[in-house]
């Protein structure tokens, strides 16, 4: 993972300095890793940055003829020079970077190429992103600064059915090309309550590929080292939360990344 702090203005003296690179830390809790790969915990940067959903409202039913045109709006607060962007995600789709100056995006722009915005329950996720490409924690040591919002498309009689919370698997995603990128793959998952608040609870991450299989129950974020080339299915689950499954690819023989 390549991290650059170039061009970032220094924060005010009242704030702790931003973390410009993920720093491996040790934990007193037992590490649960049934894969054959080495995992290292990372320390989340500290920031007073906050986000909240302005639209949709909690439990809102989007009744537009074309719900893809519905605009998601986010309120950002206490954003300092340590925060370089805002990411929004929909269900298990790949997160999209949104301008901090105009934190709004249409639902259709959050859909994956092969996904549909069908009737029923959906989850939105939002988080400020630090220069380290990690979601920060509150300066006082609270939960990480991510929020979720459950909403519905159309009229759904089973509104109360299903899990009350959700999991957001922000990373990994896309392709990791080259030995350097495949050598350190970031994992960052969040567990949310029914009201959309981030819970300081680890999720169980299941990794499936031809070369690697196993489960990881580690405090997020963390990295896996020397990940072999291949297509990976990764699933994040937690008690009373909607499970999320995504895919990523490692091509160690190629250069670059996306």
C-alpha positions, 0 to 999 in steps of 0.5 A: 500500500503506497501512502503519500503525505505530500502537499498536505497542510499541517494541522492546527496546534489544537489537533494531534498530528495526522497519521500519514502512514498505517503503523503496525501495532500489537494487541493484547487480544488473541489473534484469530487467523486460520489462513496461511497468511501473516496479518498485522493490525493497524492503528487508525488515525485520530481526527475530530471529523464527523459525517451524517446523512441528510438524505435519505432519512432513517427508514425512508422509502424512496418512491421515485419512478427511477430511484437511481436518480435519488440524490444521497446527501451527507453533512461533513463537520470538523474536516481538517487538513488531515482528511483528504476525501469522503467515501460513500458505499451502497450495500456491497458495492465498491465505495466511491470518492465524493468531494468534501465541498459537495458531498452528494451523489446519485444512488445510480452512481453507487451501483456496481456494474452488475447490480440492480437497485431493487425494491426492499431494504438497502444500506448506505455507508459514509466515512471521511478518509485520512491521508493514510487511506484509513477511516479515523477515530474520534480524538477522544478515542471513540468509535471510528468516524463512519455512519450507515443509513438503512432505507427502502426502495418502494413499498415493502411490507417486510420492513422489520424483517431481517438483520437489524444492523449491517456490515460495511467491508470498505477494503479490499476492493478492485485489483492489486497489481504488482509484487508491492501492492499484493504484498500488503492488502488492506482490510477495513470493515465496520459493524453498524447498529440498526440506527447506523452508528459504528460499533467497536465490534470486530467482524468475521472475515472469510477469505476464499480463493484457489490459493488461500482459504480461512477466516480472520477475526481481527480488530479492523483495520489490518493488513495481510502480507504476501497475498498470492495472485488470484481472484478472492471472495471476501465475506464480512459477517457479524451478529445481528448484521447483514453480511457483505460479500465482495471480490478483489484480484491480486496480479503480482506479475503485473505492474500498477494497480486500480 
